[in-house]
Amino acid sequence: MKTIITLLITLSFNLHAENKWQGKTAPNFDIPDQHGVFHTLTEYKGKWLVLYFYPKDDTPGCTTEAKNFTTDYKAIENLGAVVVGASLDDIESHKKFAKKYQIPYTLLADKDEIMASAYDVVKNIPLMHYAKRQTFIIDPNGIIAKFYEDVTASEHSQQVINDLKRIQEDYKK
């Protein structure tokens, strides 16, 4: 009985985390990319947006995730979606990271933690702040359709593709 209660509590917390953002209006942002060009949420109106946050440029998990989104970029684009990555790194770090791995999509440089704070993805530990590895699928109206609190870097881009297909089917109904 204790095991069943523990399982129900765990499922309840996971369900709460999943629903923490779903159905809510995505926070706006005005953040520069790896070229110093500023981007806002409103420029993606009418498109699906895959907004993924990651801890740090050129680290193993973040590189794996970025490379997989690069490999799957066309498949995501064919679903009418745009991929945007964001971290607390600066413009120069993003520029080097994007060039090194030929990343074809926008990387937002949120060095002042404004966007990451609005999306509640900042992780604060002594002497270090970084963005948690979390993703938001935002619908064409600026509503969060899916929130990923726990992301496995090596599988995530394919998971996004599968979920985006399902969400878009449900969206049409």
C-alpha positions as CSV (number, residue, x, y, z in Angstrom):
1,M,0.0,0.0,0.0
2,K,2.8,2.4,0.9
3,T,4.4,1.8,-2.6
4,I,1.1,2.6,-4.3
5,I,0.8,5.8,-2.3
6,T,4.4,6.8,-3.1
7,L,3.8,6.1,-6.8
8,L,0.6,8.2,-6.8
9,I,2.3,11.1,-5.1
10,T,5.2,10.9,-7.6
11,L,2.8,10.9,-10.6
12,S,0.9,13.8,-9.1
13,F,4.1,15.9,-8.8
14,N,5.2,15.0,-12.4
15,L,1.8,15.8,-13.7
16,H,1.8,19.2,-11.9
17,A,5.3,20.0,-13.4
18,E,4.1,19.1,-16.9
19,N,1.0,21.3,-16.5
20,K,2.8,24.1,-14.8
21,W,3.1,26.0,-18.1
22,Q,0.8,24.2,-20.5
23,G,-2.1,26.5,-21.7
24,K,-0.5,29.6,-20.4
25,T,0.7,32.6,-22.5
26,A,4.4,32.4,-23.1
27,P,6.3,35.3,-21.6
28,N,7.5,37.8,-24.1
29,F,11.3,38.5,-24.6
30,D,13.6,40.9,-26.3
31,I,17.0,39.2,-26.4
32,P,20.0,39.3,-28.8
33,D,21.1,36.3,-30.8
34,Q,24.6,35.1,-31.7
35,H,24.8,37.9,-34.3
36,G,23.6,40.7,-31.9
37,V,20.2,40.8,-33.5
38,F,17.3,41.2,-31.0
39,H,14.4,38.8,-31.2
40,T,10.9,39.0,-29.5
41,L,8.2,36.4,-29.1
42,T,5.9,38.4,-31.3
43,E,8.1,37.8,-34.4
44,Y,7.1,34.1,-34.1
45,K,3.4,34.8,-34.1
46,G,1.7,32.5,-36.6
47,K,4.4,29.8,-36.3
48,W,5.2,27.0,-33.9
49,L,8.2,27.7,-31.7
50,V,10.4,25.2,-30.1
51,L,12.2,27.2,-27.4
52,Y,14.8,25.2,-25.6
53,F,17.0,26.4,-22.7
54,Y,20.3,24.8,-22.0
55,P,23.0,25.3,-19.4
56,K,26.2,26.2,-21.3
57,D,27.7,26.5,-24.7
58,D,30.2,23.8,-25.8
59,T,29.7,21.4,-22.9
60,P,29.0,17.7,-23.5
61,G,25.2,17.5,-23.0
62,C,24.5,20.9,-24.5
63,T,26.6,20.1,-27.6
64,T,24.8,16.8,-28.0
65,E,21.4,18.5,-27.8
66,A,22.4,21.4,-30.1
67,K,23.8,18.9,-32.7
68,N,20.7,16.8,-32.6
69,F,18.5,19.9,-33.1
70,T,20.8,20.8,-36.0
71,T,20.4,17.3,-37.5
72,D,16.6,17.4,-37.0
73,Y,16.2,21.1,-38.0
74,K,14.7,20.4,-41.4
75,A,12.2,17.9,-40.0
76,I,11.1,20.4,-37.4
77,E,11.0,23.2,-40.0
78,N,8.8,20.9,-42.2
79,L,6.3,20.8,-39.4
80,G,6.1,24.6,-39.6
81,A,8.1,25.1,-36.5
82,V,11.1,27.3,-35.6
83,V,13.9,26.1,-33.3
84,V,15.4,28.7,-30.9
85,G,18.0,27.8,-28.2
86,A,18.7,30.0,-25.2
87,S,21.3,30.1,-22.4
88,L,22.9,32.6,-20.1
89,D,26.0,32.7,-22.3
90,D,27.0,35.9,-24.1
91,I,26.8,36.8,-27.8
92,E,30.4,35.9,-28.5
93,S,30.2,32.5,-26.8
94,H,27.0,31.8,-28.9
95,K,28.7,33.0,-32.1
96,K,31.7,30.6,-31.5
97,F,29.4,27.7,-30.5
98,A,27.1,28.2,-33.6
99,K,30.1,28.4,-36.0
100,K,31.9,25.4,-34.5
101,Y,28.9,23.1,-34.8
102,Q,27.2,24.8,-37.8
103,I,24.1,25.5,-35.9
104,P,21.5,26.8,-38.4
105,Y,19.0,28.3,-35.9
106,T,18.9,31.2,-33.5
107,L,20.7,31.1,-30.1
108,L,19.5,33.7,-27.7
109,A,22.1,35.2,-25.4
110,D,20.3,35.9,-22.1
111,K,23.4,36.9,-20.1
112,D,21.3,39.1,-17.8
113,E,18.9,36.2,-17.0
114,I,15.8,38.3,-18.0
115,M,14.3,35.7,-20.3
116,A,15.3,32.7,-18.3
117,S,13.8,34.3,-15.2
118,A,10.5,35.0,-17.0
119,Y,10.4,31.3,-18.0
120,D,11.5,30.2,-14.5
121,V,14.5,28.2,-15.8
122,V,17.3,29.8,-13.8
123,K,19.2,27.4,-11.6
124,N,21.1,29.2,-8.8
125,I,23.8,27.4,-6.9
126,P,26.6,29.0,-5.0
127,L,28.9,30.9,-7.3
128,M,27.0,29.7,-10.4
129,H,23.8,30.5,-12.4
130,Y,22.7,28.7,-15.4
131,A,19.6,27.9,-17.4
132,K,18.1,24.5,-16.7
133,R,17.7,22.1,-19.6
134,Q,14.0,22.7,-20.3
135,T,11.9,23.2,-23.4
136,F,8.7,24.9,-24.4
137,I,6.6,24.2,-27.5
138,I,4.7,27.4,-28.1
139,D,1.7,27.4,-30.5
140,P,1.1,30.0,-33.3
141,N,-0.9,32.1,-30.8
142,G,1.8,32.4,-28.2
143,I,0.3,29.7,-25.9
144,I,2.6,27.1,-24.4
145,A,1.4,23.8,-25.8
146,K,4.0,21.6,-24.2
147,F,6.6,22.0,-21.4
148,Y,9.5,19.6,-20.8
149,E,10.9,19.9,-17.3
150,D,13.2,16.9,-17.6
151,V,15.1,16.6,-20.8
152,T,17.6,13.9,-22.0
153,A,19.9,15.7,-24.4
154,S,20.5,12.7,-26.6
155,E,16.8,12.0,-27.2
156,H,15.2,15.4,-27.0
157,S,15.0,16.6,-30.5
158,Q,13.3,13.4,-31.7
159,Q,10.9,13.6,-28.7
160,V,10.0,17.2,-29.8
161,I,9.3,16.0,-33.3
162,N,7.0,13.2,-32.1
163,D,5.2,15.5,-29.7
164,L,4.9,18.3,-32.2
165,K,3.2,16.0,-34.7
166,R,0.7,14.9,-32.0
167,I,0.1,18.4,-30.7
168,Q,-0.5,19.7,-34.2
169,E,-3.0,17.0,-34.9
170,D,-4.9,17.8,-31.7
171,Y,-4.6,21.5,-32.5
172,K,-6.5,20.9,-35.8
173,K,-9.4,19.2,-34.1
